[in-house]
Amino acid sequence: MAYSKYAYGRSPFDRPFRWYDDSISYEFPGFADAVSRAKGRIVRRPKTRGGYFFNAIGDWRKGRLAWIHTSVRNESATYAVYFDLLRREEEPSRIPPRGWLGDGLPRCDRNGVTTMGADHSRVDLDDWNGDGLVDLVVGEHYGHVFWWPNVGTKQNPEFRFCRFMKNQDGQPLDAGLGAAVKVVDWDADGDLDLLLGGYVTGNMPMHVKPEECAQHEQTFLQFFD
């Protein structure tokens, strides 16, 4: 059965779908509050599909696939699922299509005007992964932190996708409302550190020292109340 007006469609029969990558928790642990109001504690509560609100890429190793189902009277419907395969050891370099399924997530066109679901972000520039190119490290309104690797060149930078920055337990970094980021060698040991501030808190709640891009050691710093 044909399905019209699907922006990502390659044929008249393609239909909207969503890929819920398992590297982003389906029951997403979030903290939708300011650190000051929570007395310095970040208490995460699960929100179904909350992590897919953001335009972040997963690892594409496993997950859930959902699409729009259409049937005619009592007849059964048959679907074909096709993939663009990655080469062995190759990592995904583009976000998957974000079809609208009525699942509570934002409606997205093929070419959007914003980079993520939140209404504002704070950005710092640095070579986070040590490949000689300047990347984006971004704190967003709800407190999460993202890394946008530069997959272009120094002369023509290109930022196709972002990843959640996570702590050593695999949970996404969360600084509370209004995460502000600063990449700096805080302890003068020659390695980059990440400082995170929160919205209207008067605090510098988090100091993150990366050993690798996906693993971090957290230490909480209280500057003043």
N, C-alpha and C positions, 0 to 999 in steps of 0.2 A: 504494500500500500504506500503510495507516494505521500511525502510530508513536505509541504512547501514552506518557504520563508525561514529556513534554518541557516543562519549565517555561516556556520562551519561546514555545511553540507558539501560533499563532493559529488553527490548524485541526487536525483529527485527523491530517492528513497531513504537517504540518511536522516536520522532524527536526533533530537537533543539528548545528550547523555552527560553524566557526571562520573568522574573518577575520584573516589574517596580513598586517598593513599593511606596505607596503614602506618607509615612513618609519621603521620600527623594524627594524633589520637582522635578517634570518632567521638568518644566522650572526652572532650577537650578540657584540660585543667586550666581554668582561668581565674583571674583575680580582678574583678571590675570595681576597684575602689582606690582611693588615695592611701598611700602608706601612712600618712599622718592620722587619718581617721581610724585606721586599723591598729594604731599604737605601735607602728613599726613592724607588724607581722604581716606576712603575705600568706593568706589562707586561700588555697585554690579550691574551686568548686567545679565539678564537671558540667559542661554545657554540650548537649548533643550537636555534633557537626560544627561547633563553634570555631574550630581551627580552619575550616574551609571557607570561612568568611573572608580570609585574607588571600591575596593572590600569590601564595607561596607554593613552591614546588616540593614534591616528595622524592623518594628514591625509586619509585615505579617497580618495586620488587613484588609487592602484593597489596591488595586493597579490595574495594568493593566497586562494582560497576552497576550503575542504574541508568535507565532510559525511559522515555515516554512510551507507554504501551497503548496500542489502538486495536480494537477488535470490531468486527462487523457482526451484529446479531450474536449468535452463539458459536460462530466459527472460531477455530483456533488461529493464533497468529504465530508466524515463524519469522525469526530474526537471524541475520548473519552478523557476526562480530569479527572485525578485521583489525590488524595491528600493524604499525610501523615498528619493526623490531630494532632494538639496539644491538650493536656489536658487543661481544664479550668484553667485560670490564669498562664499557662505555657508560657514562653517566648521562641522565636526561639533561637537555639544554634548553628546553622550552616548556612552558606550562601547558597542561592539557586543555582542550576546549572546555568551556564552562557553560554548558547548556542549562536553560531554565527548566526545572522540573517541578516547581512549586514546593520545594523542600525547605523553605525558609531562608534560603541563601539569595544574595543579590542577583538580579538579572544582569547579564553581561553580554555585550555585543562583541563581535570579532575584534574590532578596534575601539578600545575604550579611551576615556579622557583622564582617568586616574590610574594610579599604579597599585592601589590596594583599597580595601573596603573602608578603612578609617578615614575620618574627615580631616586630620592633619598629622604631619610627621615632622620629626627633627632629625637632621642628617649630619653625619661627619664623614670626612673623606680620608682614606688611608689604604695602604696595601695590606689588607687583612690576611690574605693567604700567602704572601711572600712571593708572588710570581712577577713582581716588577710593575704591575699595573695598579692604578688607583681604583679601589672599590668603594661602595657605599655601605655604611653602617647606619641603620635607620631605627629610631625609636618611634613608636606610633601611639596614637591617642589612648588605646586601651592598655598600654604598658608593655607590649611585646617588642622584641628587638629582632631585626632582620639583617641579613647580609646579602648584598647584591654584588656578586662577582662581576668584574669587568671581563667580558668574553670577547672584547674587541681589541683595540690597540691603544697605545698612548696617544696617538694622533686622532684616532676615531674610536673613543670608548663606546661600548655597547653593553647595556644592562637589560638582558632579556628576562631574567627571573630572579627571585629571591628565595632564601631559605630561612626558616626559623633558626635563631641562635639558641642553643640548648645548654643546660648545665650538665655536670658529670653524671647525673641521674637520668638524663635523657628528657627532662622536662624543659619546655620552652622558657627562656628567661622572661621574667615578669617584674617590672619595677613599679607596678601600680599605674594609675591614670597619668597620662602625659609623659611617657618615658623620654628623657633627654639623654643623648649619648655623647661621649667624648672618648676618642681613642688617643692614648698617651702612654708613655713609659713611666707609669706612676711611681714605681719603686726603683727606677734607674738601674735595672738589671740587664738592659739591652733588649728586652722583649716587650711587645705591645701589651697594654692592659686596656680594659674597657671600664669606664666609669658611667654609672647610670644614675640619673636623678629622676624624681617624681614630681607630679603636678602639685603646686602650692603646698609643699610639705616643709620647706626649709631644711631638708635633709639630703644627704648624698647616700641613698640607701644601699648601694651595691657596688662592689669592686670585683670585676671578673678578670682573671688572668688566663689567657688561652694557651693551652699546650698544643691543641689542634683546633681547627675551626669548629668542630662539633662537640668538643669536650672542654669544660671550663671548671675552674675552682672558684667558689664563691666565698667572699668575706664581706660581712656587713659593716659599714662605717657609719657612725653617728656623729655628724659634725656639730649640730646644734639643734635644739628643739624649737 
